[in-house]
Amino acid sequence: MKVTRRYNQMRRDLDIDLKCESCGEKDSRGSAYDDRNYWDNVVPNFKCPKCGKSSNDLGVKQEFVETKYGEHEVV
């Protein structure tokens, strides 16, 4: 699933919209977390609710998502 929109960010908590690279299904997720682990490890493993495939299943390399705050920053 590819991140198409980030919104409602409060500190590191936010909401995201996703789109499946395989079938094009759109999905909204609440309670996302803005850190490197979430963008690099969690999002690529999200399964599409329609076709059941993730970015890792498809072998799609995730594009880099910038965090709002650095890893060393306490917010």
N, C-alpha and C positions, 0 to 999 in steps of 0.2 A: 504494500500500500504506500502510495506517495502522498506526502503532505502537500495540500493545495492551499490551505489557509490556517493562520494562527490568529487567535483573538481572545479577548477577555483575560489578558495576562495580569496576574497580581503576584508580584515577586516571582517565584519560579513556577507557580501553578498557572495553567492556561487550558484553553480548549483548542482542538484542532479538527479540521476537515481533511479527509483522506480520499484518494481515488485509486482503484485497483488498476495495476498496469496490465493485467490480463484481460479482464472483461469490461473495465470502465465503470464498475459500480462505485457509487459515492457513499461515504460513511462519515458520520460525525462522532467524535469521541470527546467526552468530557474528561476532566481531571488528568490532563497530560502534565508532564514535569519537564521543565526546561534545563536539562543538564546533558553532558556528553553521553553518559550511559543510555539515557532514554532515546536519544536520536540515533546513536550508533548501534545499539543492541536490541532495544525493545521494538521500535517502530518497524524495522525490517522483518520482524517475526509476526506482525499482525496478520491474521488470516482474513481474507475477504469473506463477508457474510454470504455472498452469492456463489462464488466458485470455490472457496476454501483454500485459495493459494496465497502465499505470502511473497514478498520481494525476494527473500532468500530461496524459496522453492523455485522461483522463476529464474534465478541467477542474475537478477537485476541489481546493479550497483546503485545504492542509495546516493542521492546527491547530498552534499554537505549542508546541514542546517545549522546556522549560526545561533549560539545562545545569546540571550540578552545580557547576561552577567557572566563574568569570567569564573572559572572553577574555584579560584581562590577567594572570591568575594562572598561575604556573608550578607544576606539580604533578609 
